[in-house]
Amino acid sequence: MTTAGDAPTVGASPLRVRWLGTVPYGEASDLQHSLFEHGTDDWVLLLEHPHVYTLGSNADPSNVLVDPASVGAECLRTDRGGDVTYHGPGQLVGYPVLSVPGKRGGGMADTVAYVRSVEDLVIGALNDLGLADVGRLEQYPGVWVAPESANPRKIAAIGVRLTRGRSMHGFAINVDPDMSMFTHIVPCGIADKFVTSLAQEGIDVSMAEVVEAVVVQASALWASKRSVDRADIIRRSTDGDDDLSPFSRGAGAGLPVKTGADHRAGPSLRLKGRLAEAGVADGIDVMERKPEWMRAKVNIGGKPLELKKTLRDLQLVTVCEEAGCPNLSECWSDGTATFMINGERCTRKCGFCLVDTRLPEALDPEEPARVAEAVARMELDFAVVTTVARDDLADEGAGAMADTVRAIRERVPGVQVEVLISDCRGQAAALDLIFESRPDVLNHNVETVPRLQRAVRPSAGYARSLAVLSRAKRAGLLTKSGLVVGMGETDEEIASVLADLAGIGVSIVTIGQYLRPTSTHLPVDRWVTPEQFASYAVLGEELGIGHVESSPLTRSSFHAKQAAAGSSVPVTIG
């Protein structure tokens, strides 16, 4: 186990197991395809889906007996084999993305042997959970309860796809789903057999226990002599709010606390609860002096003042100011800035962010043109545009982002544009609006490790962010992402995130130290040393990421132009 102070190293690729929580089917599909197409490591993705019926490549649509929308479900075509099946809450879905050995060690992948290994995994896990009479049923796929009896019952569906020696899709174990959802279809096209679950068979276990049993079996079957790299999100507690809701009220961000004893007011009780769920303690006292390497040089004259005047004349906002970026003086002295569009009020309250979270105002239709004018006046050849989250808008603010990219290019031909986008709540149509504007770099930050997602950005999701980046990569864009460290993660967890980003083909990654904006925000857990940051850069590039910008003061758009060009920017030490 790597501790927080250990430098991660690269060895033989482990089996990478990820518990991702609840993930919409389309997002999981995007992530799977990206790992399949860009990664060479072996992965097992474990998750639950919202209600969805999926049709395999050979499915008969008449086996869907009702309008799926009438029972609150999607209905989607998929590229796995088989007929129609159901996925939903209370069902553990596993997607192994593996390199499958060929027959007798070479040639075409042995499909039969692989499917049997998936069945063996499920059978072994069910046995470990106390369900003894399970096995295969001749001529029928999946895993069955009492297969030798007069009443065999299907407890797990299996549907895989093997292409070029790599696997996709996998298995679905019925733990305790809403069994009525199966009555609206002919499950797997088998009309004369019943479907069951662990709960119906009298096995009272939690989803977490089933996940553990599956991980044990997957490790035994597929890890061989390798290690297992496992990362889990923290499951949602019962406090009543939704991790992926449009507005994350009470997440801890708020107005600055500046004077008197109030400096020890600390985060909200809800944020403290989420930190406790993730195993994070109180952190460094807000009044403790920062280490020497965290003190950025400040220059408020010359070029920064000129740039500030240009921005004010055009009524524009920069994230440099709104987020309190420590590199403002350096970047502005170089005549660069990151423009923030769609207003200056965000519909989310991330636990680390200083951006205003009051009720957002209406969009300004002239904003794209003003940003383009600023790029022209500043004589930029590389512009960075970011946005607040606009969950209140039908298009998530994507249309304004696309308009800004086009306006900049029209006003300043030849300019390169990087966009730093929100997750658009995973809405494919909104994301595609941005992708179709063809930015030179598409940046979306995962921000932190899976375990801390709920505390750091409760209205987002780790799997969703990976899916956004995967979708952008599949659209042919150069993708970029970033991490803020010092919020309670370990170096081992950072290594896992870097492996995930490399696995989906992300080309550029930024890593920087978290600085607490106010006492009501997340506490700083540790000051990461410059040497540790340098080790992250080495690791990321060894994993296959083209450029890793990693230093204490690094932020998302720091050295953006150099990173996009693939040039090597030295990591600042000390």
C-alpha positions as CSV (number, residue, x, y, z in Angstrom):
1,M,0.0,0.0,0.0
2,T,1.4,3.4,-1.0
3,T,1.2,6.0,1.7
4,A,0.6,9.7,1.1
5,G,4.3,10.4,1.2
6,D,5.5,7.7,-1.1
7,A,6.5,8.3,-4.7
8,P,4.4,6.0,-7.0
9,T,6.3,3.8,-9.4
10,V,5.5,1.9,-12.6
11,G,5.8,-1.8,-12.8
12,A,3.9,-4.6,-14.4
13,S,0.4,-3.4,-15.2
14,P,-2.0,-4.5,-12.5
15,L,-5.7,-5.6,-12.9
16,R,-7.5,-2.3,-12.5
17,V,-10.8,-2.7,-10.6
18,R,-13.1,0.3,-10.3
19,W,-16.4,0.6,-8.3
20,L,-18.1,3.5,-10.0
21,G,-21.5,3.6,-8.3
22,T,-24.6,4.5,-10.4
23,V,-23.7,5.3,-14.0
24,P,-26.1,5.9,-16.9
25,Y,-25.8,3.2,-19.5
26,G,-24.6,5.6,-22.3
27,E,-21.8,7.0,-20.1
28,A,-20.6,3.6,-19.1
29,S,-20.6,2.6,-22.8
30,D,-18.5,5.6,-23.7
31,L,-16.0,4.8,-21.0
32,Q,-15.9,1.1,-22.0
33,H,-15.3,1.9,-25.6
34,S,-12.5,4.3,-24.8
35,L,-10.7,1.8,-22.5
36,F,-11.2,-0.8,-25.2
37,E,-9.8,1.4,-28.0
38,H,-7.0,3.3,-26.3
39,G,-6.0,1.2,-23.3
40,T,-3.8,-1.9,-23.2
41,D,-4.3,-2.6,-19.5
42,D,-6.9,-4.9,-18.0
43,W,-10.0,-3.4,-16.3
44,V,-13.0,-4.5,-14.4
45,L,-15.7,-1.8,-14.1
46,L,-18.3,-2.4,-11.5
47,L,-21.4,-0.3,-11.2
48,E,-25.2,0.0,-11.2
49,H,-27.3,1.6,-13.9
50,P,-30.5,3.6,-13.7
51,H,-33.5,1.7,-15.2
52,V,-32.7,0.7,-18.8
53,Y,-33.5,-2.0,-21.3
54,T,-30.8,-2.9,-23.7
55,L,-31.1,-4.7,-27.0
56,G,-28.2,-6.9,-28.2
57,S,-27.1,-7.2,-31.8
58,N,-29.5,-10.1,-32.4
59,A,-32.4,-8.8,-30.3
60,D,-36.0,-9.1,-31.3
61,P,-37.7,-5.7,-30.6
62,S,-41.0,-7.5,-30.0
63,N,-39.5,-8.9,-26.8
64,V,-40.0,-5.4,-25.3
65,L,-43.6,-5.7,-24.2
66,V,-44.3,-2.1,-23.1
67,D,-43.3,1.5,-23.9
68,P,-40.1,1.7,-21.7
69,A,-40.8,5.3,-20.9
70,S,-44.1,4.3,-19.3
71,V,-42.2,2.4,-16.6
72,G,-39.5,5.0,-16.2
73,A,-36.8,3.3,-18.3
74,E,-34.6,4.0,-21.3
75,C,-34.4,1.5,-24.2
76,L,-31.1,1.4,-26.1
77,R,-29.4,-0.6,-28.8
78,T,-26.0,-2.0,-27.8
79,D,-23.1,-3.8,-29.6
80,R,-23.0,-6.8,-27.3
81,G,-24.5,-10.2,-28.3
82,G,-27.8,-11.6,-27.1
83,D,-31.4,-10.4,-26.9
84,V,-33.1,-7.9,-24.6
85,T,-32.2,-7.5,-20.9
86,Y,-32.8,-5.2,-18.0
87,H,-30.4,-3.2,-15.9
88,G,-31.3,-1.1,-12.9
89,P,-30.7,-0.2,-9.2
90,G,-30.1,-3.2,-7.1
91,Q,-28.3,-5.1,-9.9
92,L,-24.5,-5.3,-10.0
93,V,-23.2,-4.9,-13.5
94,G,-19.6,-5.8,-14.3
95,Y,-17.7,-4.8,-17.5
96,P,-14.4,-6.6,-17.9
97,V,-12.2,-4.9,-20.5
98,L,-9.5,-7.4,-20.9
99,S,-6.9,-8.7,-23.3
100,V,-8.2,-12.3,-23.9
101,P,-5.6,-15.0,-24.7
102,G,-5.9,-16.8,-28.0
103,K,-6.6,-20.5,-28.3
104,R,-3.6,-22.5,-27.0
105,G,-1.8,-19.2,-26.4
106,G,-2.0,-17.7,-29.8
107,G,-4.3,-16.7,-32.7
108,M,-7.9,-15.7,-32.3
109,A,-9.3,-15.1,-28.8
110,D,-10.9,-18.2,-27.3
111,T,-14.4,-16.9,-26.9
112,V,-15.9,-20.0,-25.3
113,A,-13.1,-20.1,-22.7
114,Y,-13.6,-16.4,-21.9
115,V,-17.4,-16.7,-21.5
116,R,-16.8,-19.7,-19.2
117,S,-14.4,-17.6,-17.1
118,V,-17.0,-14.9,-16.7
119,E,-19.6,-17.6,-15.7
120,D,-17.0,-19.0,-13.2
121,L,-16.5,-15.6,-11.7
122,V,-20.2,-15.2,-11.1
123,I,-20.7,-18.7,-9.8
124,G,-17.8,-18.4,-7.4
125,A,-19.0,-15.0,-6.1
126,L,-22.6,-16.4,-5.6
127,N,-21.2,-19.4,-3.8
128,D,-19.1,-17.2,-1.5
129,L,-22.3,-15.2,-0.7
130,G,-24.1,-18.4,0.4
131,L,-26.0,-19.4,-2.7
132,A,-24.8,-23.0,-3.3
133,D,-27.1,-24.4,-6.0
134,V,-26.0,-22.3,-9.0
135,G,-24.5,-23.2,-12.3
136,R,-24.9,-23.3,-16.1
137,L,-28.0,-24.4,-18.0
138,E,-27.4,-26.1,-21.3
139,Q,-28.3,-24.1,-24.4
140,Y,-29.1,-21.0,-22.3
141,P,-26.5,-18.2,-21.5
142,G,-26.0,-16.8,-18.0
143,V,-25.9,-18.2,-14.5
144,W,-28.9,-20.1,-13.1
145,V,-30.2,-21.1,-9.7
146,A,-31.1,-24.8,-9.4
147,P,-30.1,-25.6,-13.0
148,E,-30.8,-29.3,-12.6
149,S,-34.3,-28.8,-11.2
150,A,-37.6,-28.6,-12.8
151,N,-37.6,-24.8,-12.0
152,P,-34.3,-23.3,-13.0
153,R,-34.2,-19.5,-12.4
154,K,-31.8,-17.0,-14.0
155,I,-29.9,-14.9,-11.5
156,A,-27.2,-13.4,-13.8
157,A,-27.2,-12.4,-17.4
158,I,-24.0,-12.6,-19.4
159,G,-23.4,-10.9,-22.7
160,V,-19.9,-10.2,-24.1
161,R,-18.2,-8.9,-27.2
162,L,-14.7,-9.9,-28.3
163,T,-12.8,-7.9,-31.0
164,R,-9.1,-8.0,-31.8
165,G,-8.5,-10.0,-28.6
166,R,-10.1,-7.4,-26.3
167,S,-13.3,-7.9,-24.4
168,M,-16.3,-5.6,-23.7
169,H,-19.6,-5.8,-21.8
170,G,-19.9,-8.7,-19.3
171,F,-22.4,-9.7,-16.6
172,A,-25.3,-8.5,-14.5
173,I,-26.0,-10.1,-11.1
174,N,-29.5,-9.5,-9.6
175,V,-28.9,-8.6,-6.0
176,D,-32.2,-6.9,-5.0
177,P,-33.6,-5.1,-8.0
178,D,-37.3,-4.2,-8.7
179,M,-38.2,-7.6,-10.2
180,S,-41.4,-6.2,-11.8
181,M,-39.1,-4.5,-14.4
182,F,-38.4,-8.0,-15.8
183,T,-42.1,-8.5,-16.5
184,H,-42.1,-5.8,-19.2
185,I,-39.7,-7.8,-21.4
186,V,-39.0,-11.3,-22.5
187,P,-35.6,-11.5,-20.6
188,C,-32.9,-12.6,-23.0
189,G,-35.7,-13.8,-25.4
190,I,-36.4,-16.8,-23.1
191,A,-40.2,-16.9,-22.6
192,D,-40.5,-20.2,-20.5
193,K,-37.9,-19.5,-17.8
194,F,-38.1,-17.2,-14.7
195,V,-35.7,-14.6,-13.4
196,T,-34.7,-14.4,-9.7
197,S,-32.4,-12.4,-7.4
198,L,-30.3,-13.0,-4.3
199,A,-33.0,-11.4,-2.2
200,Q,-35.7,-13.7,-3.7
201,E,-33.5,-16.7,-3.0
202,G,-33.3,-15.6,0.7
203,I,-29.7,-14.2,0.6
204,D,-29.7,-10.9,2.4
205,V,-26.5,-9.1,1.4
206,S,-25.6,-5.5,0.6
207,M,-24.4,-4.3,-2.7
208,A,-21.0,-3.7,-1.1
209,E,-20.8,-7.3,0.0
210,V,-21.5,-8.5,-3.6
211,V,-18.9,-6.2,-5.0
212,E,-16.3,-7.6,-2.5
213,A,-17.2,-11.2,-3.6
214,V,-16.8,-10.3,-7.3
215,V,-13.5,-8.5,-6.7
216,V,-12.1,-11.6,-5.0
217,Q,-13.1,-13.9,-7.8
218,A,-12.0,-11.4,-10.6
219,S,-8.6,-11.1,-8.9
220,A,-8.2,-14.9,-8.7
221,L,-9.2,-15.5,-12.3
222,W,-7.6,-12.6,-14.1
223,A,-4.9,-11.0,-12.0
224,S,-2.7,-14.1,-12.0
225,K,0.6,-13.0,-10.5
226,R,-0.2,-9.3,-10.9
227,S,-1.3,-6.9,-8.3
228,V,-4.8,-5.4,-8.2
229,D,-5.2,-1.7,-8.4
230,R,-8.6,-0.9,-6.9
231,A,-10.4,2.5,-6.6
232,D,-13.9,3.0,-5.3
233,I,-16.2,6.0,-5.2
234,I,-17.9,6.5,-1.8
235,R,-21.6,5.4,-2.0
236,R,-24.2,8.1,-1.4
237,S,-25.3,8.3,2.2
238,T,-29.0,8.6,3.2
239,D,-28.9,12.4,3.7
240,G,-31.5,12.9,1.0
241,D,-29.6,14.8,-1.7
242,D,-28.6,13.5,-5.1
243,D,-24.9,13.3,-6.1
244,L,-25.8,14.3,-9.6
245,S,-28.4,16.9,-8.9
246,P,-28.5,20.2,-10.8
247,F,-27.7,22.2,-7.6
248,S,-25.5,21.0,-4.8
249,R,-26.7,23.3,-2.0
250,G,-24.9,23.2,1.3
251,A,-21.7,21.6,-0.1
252,G,-19.5,23.9,1.9
253,A,-18.5,26.8,-0.4
254,G,-19.6,30.2,0.8
255,L,-18.7,33.8,1.3
256,P,-15.2,34.5,2.6
257,V,-14.7,34.6,6.4
258,K,-12.2,37.3,7.0
259,T,-12.1,38.6,10.5
260,G,-12.2,37.7,14.2
261,A,-12.9,34.3,15.6
262,D,-15.0,33.4,12.6
263,H,-11.8,32.2,10.8
264,R,-12.3,28.9,12.6
265,A,-16.0,28.5,11.6
266,G,-15.0,25.7,9.3
267,P,-17.0,23.8,6.6
268,S,-20.7,23.0,6.9
269,L,-21.9,19.9,8.8
270,R,-22.8,18.3,5.5
271,L,-19.4,18.8,4.0
272,K,-17.8,17.5,7.3
273,G,-20.0,14.4,7.0
274,R,-18.9,13.7,3.4
275,L,-15.3,14.1,4.4
276,A,-15.8,11.7,7.3
277,E,-17.4,9.2,4.9
278,A,-14.2,9.4,2.8
279,G,-12.0,9.0,5.8
280,V,-10.6,12.6,5.8
281,A,-9.7,14.2,9.1
282,D,-9.7,18.0,10.0
283,G,-6.6,18.8,7.9
284,I,-4.2,21.7,8.4
285,D,-5.3,24.7,10.4
286,V,-6.5,27.5,8.2
287,M,-4.1,29.9,9.9
288,E,-1.0,27.8,9.4
289,R,1.7,29.5,7.3
290,K,2.1,28.0,3.8
291,P,5.5,26.4,2.9
292,E,8.0,28.6,1.0
293,W,7.3,26.8,-2.3
294,M,3.7,27.8,-2.2
295,R,4.3,31.6,-2.2
296,A,3.7,32.9,-5.7
297,K,5.4,36.1,-6.9
298,V,2.9,39.0,-7.2
299,N,3.3,41.7,-9.9
300,I,0.3,44.1,-10.1
301,G,1.8,46.6,-12.4
302,G,2.8,46.8,-16.1
303,K,1.2,44.2,-18.4
304,P,-1.3,42.8,-15.7
305,L,-2.8,46.3,-15.3
306,E,-3.1,46.8,-19.0
307,L,-4.8,43.4,-19.4
308,K,-7.1,44.1,-16.5
309,K,-8.2,47.4,-18.1
310,T,-8.9,45.6,-21.4
311,L,-11.0,43.0,-19.6
312,R,-13.0,45.7,-17.7
313,D,-13.5,47.7,-20.8
314,L,-15.1,44.7,-22.5
315,Q,-17.0,43.7,-19.3
316,L,-15.4,40.2,-19.3
317,V,-14.6,37.9,-16.4
318,T,-11.5,35.7,-16.0
319,V,-11.3,32.6,-13.9
320,C,-7.9,33.8,-12.9
321,E,-9.5,36.4,-10.7
322,E,-12.7,34.5,-9.7
323,A,-10.8,31.4,-8.6
324,G,-8.0,33.2,-6.9
325,C,-5.3,31.6,-9.2
326,P,-1.8,31.9,-7.8
327,N,-0.3,32.3,-11.3
328,L,-2.3,35.4,-12.2
329,S,0.7,37.7,-12.2
330,E,2.9,35.4,-14.2
331,C,0.2,34.5,-16.9
332,W,-1.0,38.1,-17.2
333,S,2.5,39.4,-17.5
334,D,2.8,37.1,-20.5
335,G,-0.4,38.6,-21.9
336,T,-2.5,35.4,-21.4
337,A,-5.7,34.8,-19.5
338,T,-8.5,32.3,-19.1
339,F,-11.8,33.8,-20.1
340,M,-14.8,32.6,-18.1
341,I,-18.1,32.7,-20.0
342,N,-21.8,32.1,-19.3
343,G,-21.7,34.7,-16.5
344,E,-19.8,34.6,-13.2
345,R,-22.3,32.6,-11.1
346,C,-22.1,28.8,-11.0
347,T,-25.1,26.5,-10.4
348,R,-22.9,24.1,-8.3
349,K,-21.1,24.4,-5.0
350,C,-17.9,22.4,-5.2
351,G,-16.1,22.1,-1.9
352,F,-12.9,23.6,-3.2
353,C,-14.0,26.4,-5.5
354,L,-14.4,30.2,-4.8
355,V,-16.6,31.0,-7.8
356,D,-19.9,32.8,-6.9
357,T,-22.8,30.4,-6.4
358,R,-25.8,32.8,-6.2
359,L,-28.7,32.4,-8.5
360,P,-27.3,32.8,-12.1
361,E,-28.3,35.6,-14.4
362,A,-29.4,35.5,-18.0
363,L,-26.8,34.9,-20.7
364,D,-25.4,37.8,-22.5
365,P,-25.7,37.1,-26.3
366,E,-22.9,39.6,-27.0
367,E,-20.4,37.8,-24.7
368,P,-18.8,35.6,-27.4
369,A,-18.0,38.6,-29.6
370,R,-16.5,40.5,-26.6
371,V,-14.2,37.5,-25.8
372,A,-13.1,37.4,-29.4
373,E,-12.4,41.2,-29.3
374,A,-10.3,40.7,-26.2
375,V,-8.3,37.9,-27.9
376,A,-7.7,40.3,-30.8
377,R,-6.6,43.2,-28.6
378,M,-4.3,41.1,-26.5
379,E,-2.8,39.7,-29.7
380,L,-3.1,36.1,-28.5
381,D,-2.4,33.1,-30.6
382,F,-3.6,30.7,-28.0
383,A,-6.8,31.4,-26.0
384,V,-8.3,29.5,-23.1
385,V,-12.1,29.7,-22.5
386,T,-13.8,28.1,-19.5
387,T,-17.3,28.3,-18.1
388,V,-19.3,28.1,-14.9
389,A,-21.7,25.2,-14.7
390,R,-25.1,26.2,-16.0
391,D,-27.4,23.3,-15.0
392,D,-30.3,25.8,-15.3
393,L,-30.0,26.0,-19.1
394,A,-31.6,23.6,-21.6
395,D,-28.2,23.3,-23.4
396,E,-26.1,23.4,-20.2
397,G,-24.4,26.5,-21.6
398,A,-22.8,24.5,-24.4
399,G,-24.2,26.7,-27.2
400,A,-22.5,29.8,-25.8
401,M,-19.2,27.9,-25.5
402,A,-19.4,26.7,-29.1
403,D,-20.4,30.3,-30.2
404,T,-17.3,31.7,-28.4
405,V,-15.0,29.3,-30.1
406,R,-16.3,30.2,-33.5
407,A,-16.3,34.0,-32.7
408,I,-12.6,33.8,-31.7
409,R,-11.6,32.0,-34.8
410,E,-13.6,34.4,-37.0
411,R,-12.1,37.5,-35.4
412,V,-8.5,36.1,-35.1
413,P,-7.9,33.6,-37.9
414,G,-5.3,30.9,-37.0
415,V,-5.7,31.3,-33.2
416,Q,-5.7,28.1,-31.2
417,V,-8.5,27.7,-28.7
418,E,-8.6,25.5,-25.6
419,V,-11.9,25.0,-23.8
420,L,-12.3,23.9,-20.2
421,I,-15.9,22.6,-19.9
422,S,-18.3,21.4,-17.3
423,D,-19.7,17.8,-17.6
424,C,-22.9,19.2,-19.0
425,R,-24.6,16.6,-16.8
426,G,-23.6,14.0,-19.3
427,Q,-26.1,15.4,-21.9
428,A,-24.8,14.0,-25.3
429,A,-26.5,16.7,-27.3
430,A,-24.9,19.5,-25.3
431,L,-21.5,17.9,-25.4
432,D,-21.7,17.4,-29.1
433,L,-22.5,21.1,-29.6
434,I,-19.1,21.9,-28.1
435,F,-17.3,19.1,-29.9
436,E,-18.6,20.2,-33.2
437,S,-17.0,23.6,-32.8
438,R,-13.6,21.7,-32.9
439,P,-11.6,23.3,-30.1
440,D,-7.9,22.6,-30.4
441,V,-7.9,21.2,-26.8
442,L,-10.9,19.9,-24.9
443,N,-10.3,20.1,-21.2
444,H,-12.5,18.6,-18.5
445,N,-11.1,18.1,-15.0
446,V,-11.7,15.0,-12.9
447,E,-10.4,17.3,-10.0
448,T,-9.8,14.5,-7.4
449,V,-9.6,10.8,-6.8
450,P,-12.8,8.6,-6.7
451,R,-12.9,8.3,-2.9
452,L,-13.1,12.1,-2.5
453,Q,-15.5,13.0,-5.4
454,R,-18.6,13.3,-3.2
455,A,-16.9,15.7,-0.8
456,V,-15.0,17.7,-3.4
457,R,-17.7,18.0,-6.1
458,P,-21.0,16.5,-5.0
459,S,-22.9,17.4,-8.2
460,A,-20.5,15.7,-10.5
461,G,-19.3,12.1,-10.8
462,Y,-15.9,10.4,-11.5
463,A,-17.4,8.0,-14.1
464,R,-19.3,10.8,-15.8
465,S,-16.1,12.9,-16.1
466,L,-14.2,9.9,-17.6
467,A,-17.2,9.4,-20.0
468,V,-17.1,13.1,-21.1
469,L,-13.3,12.8,-21.9
470,S,-13.9,9.4,-23.6
471,R,-16.7,10.9,-25.8
472,A,-14.4,13.9,-26.7
473,K,-11.6,11.5,-27.6
474,R,-13.8,9.4,-29.8
475,A,-14.9,12.7,-31.5
476,G,-11.2,13.1,-32.5
477,L,-10.3,15.9,-30.1
478,L,-7.1,16.4,-28.1
479,T,-8.2,15.8,-24.6
480,K,-6.9,17.2,-21.3
481,S,-7.8,16.8,-17.6
482,G,-6.5,18.0,-14.2
483,L,-6.2,17.1,-10.6
484,V,-6.0,19.2,-7.5
485,V,-4.1,17.4,-4.7
486,G,-3.7,17.9,-1.0
487,M,-7.4,17.3,-0.2
488,G,-7.0,13.9,1.5
489,E,-5.9,11.6,-1.3
490,T,-2.9,9.3,-1.3
491,D,-0.2,9.0,-3.9
492,E,-1.4,5.6,-4.7
493,E,-4.8,7.0,-5.6
494,I,-3.3,9.7,-7.8
495,A,-1.5,6.9,-9.6
496,S,-4.8,5.1,-10.2
497,V,-6.4,8.3,-11.6
498,L,-3.4,8.8,-13.9
499,A,-3.8,5.2,-15.1
500,D,-7.5,5.9,-15.8
501,L,-6.8,9.0,-17.8
502,A,-4.0,7.2,-19.8
503,G,-6.4,4.3,-20.4
504,I,-8.9,6.6,-22.1
505,G,-6.3,8.4,-24.2
506,V,-6.1,11.7,-22.4
507,S,-3.0,13.5,-23.8
508,I,-2.4,16.3,-21.3
509,V,-2.8,16.3,-17.5
510,T,-2.3,19.1,-15.0
511,I,-1.7,18.5,-11.3
512,G,-1.4,21.3,-8.7
513,Q,-1.7,21.9,-5.0
514,Y,-5.1,22.8,-3.4
515,L,-5.2,26.2,-1.7
516,R,-8.1,26.7,0.6
517,P,-10.1,29.8,-0.5
518,T,-12.0,30.4,2.8
519,S,-12.5,28.6,6.1
520,T,-15.8,27.3,4.9
521,H,-14.2,25.3,2.1
522,L,-12.5,21.9,2.2
523,P,-9.4,21.9,4.5
524,V,-5.9,21.4,3.1
525,D,-4.9,17.9,4.2
526,R,-1.2,18.1,3.3
527,W,1.3,20.2,1.5
528,V,2.7,18.2,-1.4
529,T,6.4,18.7,-2.0
530,P,7.8,19.8,-5.4
531,E,9.7,16.5,-5.5
532,Q,6.4,14.6,-5.2
533,F,4.9,16.7,-8.0
534,A,7.9,15.8,-10.2
535,S,7.3,12.1,-9.5
536,Y,3.6,12.4,-10.7
537,A,4.8,13.9,-14.0
538,V,7.3,11.0,-14.5
539,L,4.6,8.4,-13.6
540,G,2.0,10.0,-15.9
541,E,4.3,10.1,-18.9
542,E,5.4,6.5,-18.2
543,L,1.8,5.5,-18.3
544,G,1.5,7.0,-21.8
545,I,0.1,10.5,-21.1
546,G,1.8,12.9,-23.6
547,H,2.4,15.8,-21.3
548,V,2.0,16.1,-17.5
549,E,2.2,19.6,-16.1
550,S,2.8,19.0,-12.4
551,S,4.0,21.5,-9.8
552,P,2.7,23.2,-6.6
553,L,1.3,26.2,-8.4
554,T,0.1,24.5,-11.5
555,R,-3.5,25.2,-12.5
556,S,-5.6,23.9,-15.5
557,S,-4.5,26.5,-18.0
558,F,-0.9,27.0,-16.7
559,H,1.5,26.6,-19.7
560,A,-1.5,25.6,-21.8
561,K,0.0,26.6,-25.1
562,Q,3.3,24.7,-24.4
563,A,1.4,21.6,-23.3
564,A,-0.8,21.6,-26.4
565,A,2.3,21.9,-28.6
566,G,3.8,19.0,-26.8
567,S,6.8,21.0,-25.7
568,S,8.5,20.0,-22.4
569,V,8.0,22.6,-19.7
570,P,10.4,22.1,-16.7
571,V,8.7,21.3,-13.4
572,T,9.5,24.0,-10.9
573,I,11.4,22.6,-7.9
574,G,11.4,24.7,-4.7
